[in-house]
């Protein structure tokens, strides 16, 4: 079945919906402008270059292929998740002549566009490649929905210094 000008459905039990859509494989569905399927048992939403799919939103983000507004679950045994947030940050760090084992807790302000709705989350903070190898991150915690606390430790066997940092932060809210 083909609906839309210049649409075609040549695969057995296939469906093409939209202008210039084409479902050429068996049991395939092509939905949207320029959507094309050439693999059996496949569903394609939109063309490969400019399609944005939204679930729970009427205005999917144009910077991504899939925009889900609401909770989601990934995988057969996956858990229901709320938000997966990521950003990078350059916090102020001043740990000069730090003896082995000494630590400092820094506070990072979470950008207003990346704040979770609760503190019930796992947090991963990864330093960029230029971060001094003598230091490590002991833990990262959400103080509140706008502040992240990170404990940095001199994990070397000698006195070391670090005065700046670039971190990649991921917050998985559940």
PyMOL CGO cylinders between C-alpha atoms (Angstrom):
from pymol import cmd
from pymol.cgo import CYLINDER

trace = [
    CYLINDER, 0.00, 0.00, 0.00, 1.37, 3.43, -0.93, 0.3, 1, 1, 1, 1, 1, 1,
    CYLINDER, 1.37, 3.43, -0.93, -0.18, 6.75, 0.13, 0.3, 1, 1, 1, 1, 1, 1,
    CYLINDER, -0.18, 6.75, 0.13, 1.37, 10.04, -0.96, 0.3, 1, 1, 1, 1, 1, 1,
    CYLINDER, 1.37, 10.04, -0.96, 2.58, 11.46, -4.24, 0.3, 1, 1, 1, 1, 1, 1,
    CYLINDER, 2.58, 11.46, -4.24, 5.52, 9.59, -5.74, 0.3, 1, 1, 1, 1, 1, 1,
    CYLINDER, 5.52, 9.59, -5.74, 5.32, 6.95, -2.99, 0.3, 1, 1, 1, 1, 1, 1,
    CYLINDER, 5.32, 6.95, -2.99, 5.85, 3.26, -3.82, 0.3, 1, 1, 1, 1, 1, 1,
    CYLINDER, 5.85, 3.26, -3.82, 5.27, -0.02, -2.05, 0.3, 1, 1, 1, 1, 1, 1,
    CYLINDER, 5.27, -0.02, -2.05, 6.89, -2.88, -3.95, 0.3, 1, 1, 1, 1, 1, 1,
    CYLINDER, 6.89, -2.88, -3.95, 7.73, -5.26, -1.11, 0.3, 1, 1, 1, 1, 1, 1,
    CYLINDER, 7.73, -5.26, -1.11, 5.27, -7.97, -0.11, 0.3, 1, 1, 1, 1, 1, 1,
    CYLINDER, 5.27, -7.97, -0.11, 3.00, -6.70, 2.73, 0.3, 1, 1, 1, 1, 1, 1,
    CYLINDER, 3.00, -6.70, 2.73, 4.84, -3.35, 2.75, 0.3, 1, 1, 1, 1, 1, 1,
    CYLINDER, 4.84, -3.35, 2.75, 3.47, 0.15, 3.44, 0.3, 1, 1, 1, 1, 1, 1,
    CYLINDER, 3.47, 0.15, 3.44, 4.74, 3.54, 2.27, 0.3, 1, 1, 1, 1, 1, 1,
    CYLINDER, 4.74, 3.54, 2.27, 3.15, 6.68, 3.77, 0.3, 1, 1, 1, 1, 1, 1,
    CYLINDER, 3.15, 6.68, 3.77, 4.31, 10.12, 2.67, 0.3, 1, 1, 1, 1, 1, 1,
    CYLINDER, 4.31, 10.12, 2.67, 5.61, 12.00, -0.32, 0.3, 1, 1, 1, 1, 1, 1,
    CYLINDER, 5.61, 12.00, -0.32, 8.38, 10.11, -2.14, 0.3, 1, 1, 1, 1, 1, 1,
    CYLINDER, 8.38, 10.11, -2.14, 8.36, 7.30, 0.45, 0.3, 1, 1, 1, 1, 1, 1,
    CYLINDER, 8.36, 7.30, 0.45, 9.35, 3.81, -0.69, 0.3, 1, 1, 1, 1, 1, 1,
    CYLINDER, 9.35, 3.81, -0.69, 8.90, 0.44, 1.03, 0.3, 1, 1, 1, 1, 1, 1,
    CYLINDER, 8.90, 0.44, 1.03, 10.73, -2.04, -1.19, 0.3, 1, 1, 1, 1, 1, 1,
    CYLINDER, 10.73, -2.04, -1.19, 11.32, -4.90, 1.27, 0.3, 1, 1, 1, 1, 1, 1,
    CYLINDER, 11.32, -4.90, 1.27, 8.93, -7.54, 2.58, 0.3, 1, 1, 1, 1, 1, 1,
    CYLINDER, 8.93, -7.54, 2.58, 6.90, -6.54, 5.68, 0.3, 1, 1, 1, 1, 1, 1,
    CYLINDER, 6.90, -6.54, 5.68, 8.53, -3.11, 5.76, 0.3, 1, 1, 1, 1, 1, 1,
    CYLINDER, 8.53, -3.11, 5.76, 7.00, 0.28, 6.58, 0.3, 1, 1, 1, 1, 1, 1,
    CYLINDER, 7.00, 0.28, 6.58, 8.30, 3.68, 5.44, 0.3, 1, 1, 1, 1, 1, 1,
    CYLINDER, 8.30, 3.68, 5.44, 6.61, 6.69, 7.08, 0.3, 1, 1, 1, 1, 1, 1,
    CYLINDER, 6.61, 6.69, 7.08, 7.28, 10.32, 6.20, 0.3, 1, 1, 1, 1, 1, 1,
    CYLINDER, 7.28, 10.32, 6.20, 8.80, 12.43, 3.47, 0.3, 1, 1, 1, 1, 1, 1,
    CYLINDER, 8.80, 12.43, 3.47, 11.57, 10.55, 1.60, 0.3, 1, 1, 1, 1, 1, 1,
    CYLINDER, 11.57, 10.55, 1.60, 11.43, 7.60, 4.03, 0.3, 1, 1, 1, 1, 1, 1,
    CYLINDER, 11.43, 7.60, 4.03, 12.81, 4.44, 2.44, 0.3, 1, 1, 1, 1, 1, 1,
    CYLINDER, 12.81, 4.44, 2.44, 13.05, 0.83, 3.58, 0.3, 1, 1, 1, 1, 1, 1,
    CYLINDER, 13.05, 0.83, 3.58, 15.14, -1.77, 1.79, 0.3, 1, 1, 1, 1, 1, 1,
    CYLINDER, 15.14, -1.77, 1.79, 15.36, -4.33, 4.59, 0.3, 1, 1, 1, 1, 1, 1,
    CYLINDER, 15.36, -4.33, 4.59, 12.66, -6.84, 5.51, 0.3, 1, 1, 1, 1, 1, 1,
    CYLINDER, 12.66, -6.84, 5.51, 10.71, -6.39, 8.75, 0.3, 1, 1, 1, 1, 1, 1,
    CYLINDER, 10.71, -6.39, 8.75, 11.92, -2.80, 9.19, 0.3, 1, 1, 1, 1, 1, 1,
    CYLINDER, 11.92, -2.80, 9.19, 10.14, 0.43, 10.13, 0.3, 1, 1, 1, 1, 1, 1,
    CYLINDER, 10.14, 0.43, 10.13, 11.70, 3.70, 9.00, 0.3, 1, 1, 1, 1, 1, 1,
    CYLINDER, 11.70, 3.70, 9.00, 10.46, 7.09, 10.20, 0.3, 1, 1, 1, 1, 1, 1,
    CYLINDER, 10.46, 7.09, 10.20, 11.50, 9.95, 7.91, 0.3, 1, 1, 1, 1, 1, 1,
    CYLINDER, 11.50, 9.95, 7.91, 14.47, 10.28, 5.60, 0.3, 1, 1, 1, 1, 1, 1,
    CYLINDER, 14.47, 10.28, 5.60, 17.98, 9.55, 6.84, 0.3, 1, 1, 1, 1, 1, 1,
    CYLINDER, 17.98, 9.55, 6.84, 19.19, 13.16, 6.78, 0.3, 1, 1, 1, 1, 1, 1,
    CYLINDER, 19.19, 13.16, 6.78, 16.58, 15.41, 8.31, 0.3, 1, 1, 1, 1, 1, 1,
    CYLINDER, 16.58, 15.41, 8.31, 14.03, 13.35, 10.24, 0.3, 1, 1, 1, 1, 1, 1,
    CYLINDER, 14.03, 13.35, 10.24, 13.37, 14.11, 13.90, 0.3, 1, 1, 1, 1, 1, 1,
    CYLINDER, 13.37, 14.11, 13.90, 11.16, 11.64, 15.77, 0.3, 1, 1, 1, 1, 1, 1,
    CYLINDER, 11.16, 11.64, 15.77, 9.28, 12.80, 18.84, 0.3, 1, 1, 1, 1, 1, 1,
    CYLINDER, 9.28, 12.80, 18.84, 7.59, 10.65, 21.45, 0.3, 1, 1, 1, 1, 1, 1,
    CYLINDER, 7.59, 10.65, 21.45, 5.42, 12.59, 23.88, 0.3, 1, 1, 1, 1, 1, 1,
    CYLINDER, 5.42, 12.59, 23.88, 6.23, 15.89, 22.17, 0.3, 1, 1, 1, 1, 1, 1,
    CYLINDER, 6.23, 15.89, 22.17, 4.85, 17.75, 19.17, 0.3, 1, 1, 1, 1, 1, 1,
    CYLINDER, 4.85, 17.75, 19.17, 8.15, 19.61, 18.65, 0.3, 1, 1, 1, 1, 1, 1,
    CYLINDER, 8.15, 19.61, 18.65, 11.06, 17.14, 18.63, 0.3, 1, 1, 1, 1, 1, 1,
    CYLINDER, 11.06, 17.14, 18.63, 14.49, 18.69, 19.13, 0.3, 1, 1, 1, 1, 1, 1,
    CYLINDER, 14.49, 18.69, 19.13, 16.04, 19.36, 15.72, 0.3, 1, 1, 1, 1, 1, 1,
    CYLINDER, 16.04, 19.36, 15.72, 19.55, 18.53, 17.00, 0.3, 1, 1, 1, 1, 1, 1,
    CYLINDER, 19.55, 18.53, 17.00, 18.73, 14.86, 17.53, 0.3, 1, 1, 1, 1, 1, 1,
    CYLINDER, 18.73, 14.86, 17.53, 17.08, 11.98, 15.72, 0.3, 1, 1, 1, 1, 1, 1,
    CYLINDER, 17.08, 11.98, 15.72, 14.95, 10.89, 18.72, 0.3, 1, 1, 1, 1, 1, 1,
    CYLINDER, 14.95, 10.89, 18.72, 13.39, 13.13, 21.37, 0.3, 1, 1, 1, 1, 1, 1,
    CYLINDER, 13.39, 13.13, 21.37, 11.49, 11.36, 24.16, 0.3, 1, 1, 1, 1, 1, 1,
    CYLINDER, 11.49, 11.36, 24.16, 9.57, 13.58, 26.56, 0.3, 1, 1, 1, 1, 1, 1,
    CYLINDER, 9.57, 13.58, 26.56, 8.90, 11.46, 29.64, 0.3, 1, 1, 1, 1, 1, 1,
    CYLINDER, 8.90, 11.46, 29.64, 10.21, 8.30, 31.21, 0.3, 1, 1, 1, 1, 1, 1,
    CYLINDER, 10.21, 8.30, 31.21, 11.81, 5.61, 29.06, 0.3, 1, 1, 1, 1, 1, 1,
    CYLINDER, 11.81, 5.61, 29.06, 13.10, 2.03, 29.27, 0.3, 1, 1, 1, 1, 1, 1,
    CYLINDER, 13.10, 2.03, 29.27, 15.91, 0.54, 27.21, 0.3, 1, 1, 1, 1, 1, 1,
    CYLINDER, 15.91, 0.54, 27.21, 16.52, -3.18, 26.83, 0.3, 1, 1, 1, 1, 1, 1,
    CYLINDER, 16.52, -3.18, 26.83, 14.54, -6.26, 27.76, 0.3, 1, 1, 1, 1, 1, 1,
    CYLINDER, 14.54, -6.26, 27.76, 15.55, -6.04, 31.42, 0.3, 1, 1, 1, 1, 1, 1,
    CYLINDER, 15.55, -6.04, 31.42, 16.03, -2.28, 31.52, 0.3, 1, 1, 1, 1, 1, 1,
    CYLINDER, 16.03, -2.28, 31.52, 14.73, -0.08, 34.31, 0.3, 1, 1, 1, 1, 1, 1,
    CYLINDER, 14.73, -0.08, 34.31, 12.45, 2.90, 33.87, 0.3, 1, 1, 1, 1, 1, 1,
    CYLINDER, 12.45, 2.90, 33.87, 14.60, 6.03, 33.61, 0.3, 1, 1, 1, 1, 1, 1,
    CYLINDER, 14.60, 6.03, 33.61, 13.71, 9.70, 33.79, 0.3, 1, 1, 1, 1, 1, 1,
    CYLINDER, 13.71, 9.70, 33.79, 16.57, 11.75, 32.33, 0.3, 1, 1, 1, 1, 1, 1,
    CYLINDER, 16.57, 11.75, 32.33, 20.03, 11.13, 30.90, 0.3, 1, 1, 1, 1, 1, 1,
    CYLINDER, 20.03, 11.13, 30.90, 21.94, 14.41, 31.10, 0.3, 1, 1, 1, 1, 1, 1,
    CYLINDER, 21.94, 14.41, 31.10, 25.46, 15.19, 29.91, 0.3, 1, 1, 1, 1, 1, 1,
    CYLINDER, 25.46, 15.19, 29.91, 27.60, 18.32, 29.79, 0.3, 1, 1, 1, 1, 1, 1,
    CYLINDER, 27.60, 18.32, 29.79, 31.21, 19.41, 30.12, 0.3, 1, 1, 1, 1, 1, 1,
    CYLINDER, 31.21, 19.41, 30.12, 32.53, 21.92, 32.62, 0.3, 1, 1, 1, 1, 1, 1,
    CYLINDER, 32.53, 21.92, 32.62, 35.75, 23.76, 33.56, 0.3, 1, 1, 1, 1, 1, 1,
    CYLINDER, 35.75, 23.76, 33.56, 35.58, 24.12, 37.36, 0.3, 1, 1, 1, 1, 1, 1,
    CYLINDER, 35.58, 24.12, 37.36, 37.96, 26.17, 39.47, 0.3, 1, 1, 1, 1, 1, 1,
    CYLINDER, 37.96, 26.17, 39.47, 40.54, 23.90, 41.14, 0.3, 1, 1, 1, 1, 1, 1,
    CYLINDER, 40.54, 23.90, 41.14, 43.44, 25.01, 43.30, 0.3, 1, 1, 1, 1, 1, 1,
    CYLINDER, 43.44, 25.01, 43.30, 45.46, 22.13, 44.74, 0.3, 1, 1, 1, 1, 1, 1,
    CYLINDER, 45.46, 22.13, 44.74, 49.08, 23.29, 44.86, 0.3, 1, 1, 1, 1, 1, 1,
    CYLINDER, 49.08, 23.29, 44.86, 51.79, 21.14, 46.47, 0.3, 1, 1, 1, 1, 1, 1,
    CYLINDER, 51.79, 21.14, 46.47, 49.25, 18.55, 47.58, 0.3, 1, 1, 1, 1, 1, 1,
    CYLINDER, 49.25, 18.55, 47.58, 50.71, 15.66, 49.59, 0.3, 1, 1, 1, 1, 1, 1,
    CYLINDER, 50.71, 15.66, 49.59, 49.84, 12.06, 48.69, 0.3, 1, 1, 1, 1, 1, 1,
    CYLINDER, 49.84, 12.06, 48.69, 46.36, 11.08, 49.87, 0.3, 1, 1, 1, 1, 1, 1,
    CYLINDER, 46.36, 11.08, 49.87, 45.21, 14.65, 50.45, 0.3, 1, 1, 1, 1, 1, 1,
    CYLINDER, 45.21, 14.65, 50.45, 41.91, 15.64, 48.91, 0.3, 1, 1, 1, 1, 1, 1,
    CYLINDER, 41.91, 15.64, 48.91, 39.67, 18.57, 48.13, 0.3, 1, 1, 1, 1, 1, 1,
    CYLINDER, 39.67, 18.57, 48.13, 35.93, 18.71, 47.47, 0.3, 1, 1, 1, 1, 1, 1,
    CYLINDER, 35.93, 18.71, 47.47, 34.98, 21.05, 44.65, 0.3, 1, 1, 1, 1, 1, 1,
    CYLINDER, 34.98, 21.05, 44.65, 31.50, 22.28, 43.83, 0.3, 1, 1, 1, 1, 1, 1,
    CYLINDER, 31.50, 22.28, 43.83, 30.28, 22.43, 40.26, 0.3, 1, 1, 1, 1, 1, 1,
    CYLINDER, 30.28, 22.43, 40.26, 27.22, 24.42, 39.26, 0.3, 1, 1, 1, 1, 1, 1,
    CYLINDER, 27.22, 24.42, 39.26, 25.07, 22.39, 36.89, 0.3, 1, 1, 1, 1, 1, 1,
    CYLINDER, 25.07, 22.39, 36.89, 24.07, 24.44, 33.83, 0.3, 1, 1, 1, 1, 1, 1,
    CYLINDER, 24.07, 24.44, 33.83, 20.43, 25.56, 34.02, 0.3, 1, 1, 1, 1, 1, 1,
    CYLINDER, 20.43, 25.56, 34.02, 19.63, 23.63, 30.83, 0.3, 1, 1, 1, 1, 1, 1,
    CYLINDER, 19.63, 23.63, 30.83, 21.04, 20.38, 32.27, 0.3, 1, 1, 1, 1, 1, 1,
    CYLINDER, 21.04, 20.38, 32.27, 19.56, 20.22, 35.76, 0.3, 1, 1, 1, 1, 1, 1,
    CYLINDER, 19.56, 20.22, 35.76, 17.85, 17.04, 36.93, 0.3, 1, 1, 1, 1, 1, 1,
    CYLINDER, 17.85, 17.04, 36.93, 14.42, 17.23, 38.57, 0.3, 1, 1, 1, 1, 1, 1,
    CYLINDER, 14.42, 17.23, 38.57, 15.59, 15.28, 41.67, 0.3, 1, 1, 1, 1, 1, 1,
    CYLINDER, 15.59, 15.28, 41.67, 18.83, 14.17, 43.34, 0.3, 1, 1, 1, 1, 1, 1,
    CYLINDER, 18.83, 14.17, 43.34, 17.89, 10.51, 42.88, 0.3, 1, 1, 1, 1, 1, 1,
    CYLINDER, 17.89, 10.51, 42.88, 20.54, 9.79, 40.27, 0.3, 1, 1, 1, 1, 1, 1,
    CYLINDER, 20.54, 9.79, 40.27, 23.88, 8.22, 39.48, 0.3, 1, 1, 1, 1, 1, 1,
    CYLINDER, 23.88, 8.22, 39.48, 26.66, 10.63, 38.55, 0.3, 1, 1, 1, 1, 1, 1,
    CYLINDER, 26.66, 10.63, 38.55, 29.77, 9.95, 36.48, 0.3, 1, 1, 1, 1, 1, 1,
    CYLINDER, 29.77, 9.95, 36.48, 32.53, 12.55, 36.22, 0.3, 1, 1, 1, 1, 1, 1,
    CYLINDER, 32.53, 12.55, 36.22, 35.39, 11.85, 33.83, 0.3, 1, 1, 1, 1, 1, 1,
    CYLINDER, 35.39, 11.85, 33.83, 38.39, 14.18, 33.55, 0.3, 1, 1, 1, 1, 1, 1,
    CYLINDER, 38.39, 14.18, 33.55, 39.57, 15.23, 30.10, 0.3, 1, 1, 1, 1, 1, 1,
    CYLINDER, 39.57, 15.23, 30.10, 42.93, 13.91, 28.88, 0.3, 1, 1, 1, 1, 1, 1,
    CYLINDER, 42.93, 13.91, 28.88, 44.82, 17.00, 30.03, 0.3, 1, 1, 1, 1, 1, 1,
    CYLINDER, 44.82, 17.00, 30.03, 43.93, 16.48, 33.72, 0.3, 1, 1, 1, 1, 1, 1,
    CYLINDER, 43.93, 16.48, 33.72, 47.00, 15.75, 35.88, 0.3, 1, 1, 1, 1, 1, 1,
    CYLINDER, 47.00, 15.75, 35.88, 47.40, 11.95, 36.13, 0.3, 1, 1, 1, 1, 1, 1,
    CYLINDER, 47.40, 11.95, 36.13, 48.54, 12.24, 39.76, 0.3, 1, 1, 1, 1, 1, 1,
    CYLINDER, 48.54, 12.24, 39.76, 44.97, 13.08, 40.77, 0.3, 1, 1, 1, 1, 1, 1,
    CYLINDER, 44.97, 13.08, 40.77, 41.82, 10.98, 40.69, 0.3, 1, 1, 1, 1, 1, 1,
    CYLINDER, 41.82, 10.98, 40.69, 38.15, 11.46, 41.38, 0.3, 1, 1, 1, 1, 1, 1,
    CYLINDER, 38.15, 11.46, 41.38, 37.09, 9.65, 44.54, 0.3, 1, 1, 1, 1, 1, 1,
    CYLINDER, 37.09, 9.65, 44.54, 33.35, 10.30, 44.25, 0.3, 1, 1, 1, 1, 1, 1,
    CYLINDER, 33.35, 10.30, 44.25, 30.73, 12.61, 42.77, 0.3, 1, 1, 1, 1, 1, 1,
    CYLINDER, 30.73, 12.61, 42.77, 27.39, 13.45, 44.40, 0.3, 1, 1, 1, 1, 1, 1,
    CYLINDER, 27.39, 13.45, 44.40, 24.45, 15.73, 43.76, 0.3, 1, 1, 1, 1, 1, 1,
    CYLINDER, 24.45, 15.73, 43.76, 24.11, 18.21, 46.64, 0.3, 1, 1, 1, 1, 1, 1,
    CYLINDER, 24.11, 18.21, 46.64, 20.88, 19.45, 45.10, 0.3, 1, 1, 1, 1, 1, 1,
    CYLINDER, 20.88, 19.45, 45.10, 19.48, 19.75, 41.58, 0.3, 1, 1, 1, 1, 1, 1,
    CYLINDER, 19.48, 19.75, 41.58, 21.82, 22.62, 40.71, 0.3, 1, 1, 1, 1, 1, 1,
    CYLINDER, 21.82, 22.62, 40.71, 25.08, 21.65, 42.45, 0.3, 1, 1, 1, 1, 1, 1,
    CYLINDER, 25.08, 21.65, 42.45, 27.43, 18.71, 42.06, 0.3, 1, 1, 1, 1, 1, 1,
    CYLINDER, 27.43, 18.71, 42.06, 30.16, 17.91, 44.61, 0.3, 1, 1, 1, 1, 1, 1,
    CYLINDER, 30.16, 17.91, 44.61, 33.32, 16.11, 43.44, 0.3, 1, 1, 1, 1, 1, 1,
    CYLINDER, 33.32, 16.11, 43.44, 36.13, 14.82, 45.66, 0.3, 1, 1, 1, 1, 1, 1,
    CYLINDER, 36.13, 14.82, 45.66, 39.58, 15.03, 44.04, 0.3, 1, 1, 1, 1, 1, 1,
    CYLINDER, 39.58, 15.03, 44.04, 42.46, 13.09, 45.61, 0.3, 1, 1, 1, 1, 1, 1,
    CYLINDER, 42.46, 13.09, 45.61, 46.22, 13.11, 45.05, 0.3, 1, 1, 1, 1, 1, 1,
    CYLINDER, 46.22, 13.11, 45.05, 46.53, 9.40, 44.33, 0.3, 1, 1, 1, 1, 1, 1,
    CYLINDER, 46.53, 9.40, 44.33, 50.25, 9.48, 43.54, 0.3, 1, 1, 1, 1, 1, 1,
    CYLINDER, 50.25, 9.48, 43.54, 53.15, 8.69, 45.85, 0.3, 1, 1, 1, 1, 1, 1,
    CYLINDER, 53.15, 8.69, 45.85, 54.56, 12.21, 45.70, 0.3, 1, 1, 1, 1, 1, 1,
    CYLINDER, 54.56, 12.21, 45.70, 53.51, 15.82, 46.20, 0.3, 1, 1, 1, 1, 1, 1,
    CYLINDER, 53.51, 15.82, 46.20, 51.66, 17.12, 43.14, 0.3, 1, 1, 1, 1, 1, 1,
    CYLINDER, 51.66, 17.12, 43.14, 49.65, 20.12, 41.95, 0.3, 1, 1, 1, 1, 1, 1,
    CYLINDER, 49.65, 20.12, 41.95, 46.59, 20.72, 39.81, 0.3, 1, 1, 1, 1, 1, 1,
    CYLINDER, 46.59, 20.72, 39.81, 45.16, 24.17, 39.08, 0.3, 1, 1, 1, 1, 1, 1,
    CYLINDER, 45.16, 24.17, 39.08, 42.54, 23.57, 36.43, 0.3, 1, 1, 1, 1, 1, 1,
    CYLINDER, 42.54, 23.57, 36.43, 40.25, 20.90, 35.16, 0.3, 1, 1, 1, 1, 1, 1,
    CYLINDER, 40.25, 20.90, 35.16, 37.97, 19.96, 32.32, 0.3, 1, 1, 1, 1, 1, 1,
    CYLINDER, 37.97, 19.96, 32.32, 35.35, 17.34, 33.19, 0.3, 1, 1, 1, 1, 1, 1,
    CYLINDER, 35.35, 17.34, 33.19, 32.70, 15.43, 31.28, 0.3, 1, 1, 1, 1, 1, 1,
    CYLINDER, 32.70, 15.43, 31.28, 29.65, 14.90, 33.48, 0.3, 1, 1, 1, 1, 1, 1,
    CYLINDER, 29.65, 14.90, 33.48, 26.82, 12.39, 33.02, 0.3, 1, 1, 1, 1, 1, 1,
    CYLINDER, 26.82, 12.39, 33.02, 23.77, 12.33, 35.29, 0.3, 1, 1, 1, 1, 1, 1,
    CYLINDER, 23.77, 12.33, 35.29, 21.39, 9.36, 35.00, 0.3, 1, 1, 1, 1, 1, 1,
    CYLINDER, 21.39, 9.36, 35.00, 18.21, 10.30, 36.85, 0.3, 1, 1, 1, 1, 1, 1,
    CYLINDER, 18.21, 10.30, 36.85, 15.75, 7.61, 37.86, 0.3, 1, 1, 1, 1, 1, 1,
]
cmd.load_cgo(trace, "trace")
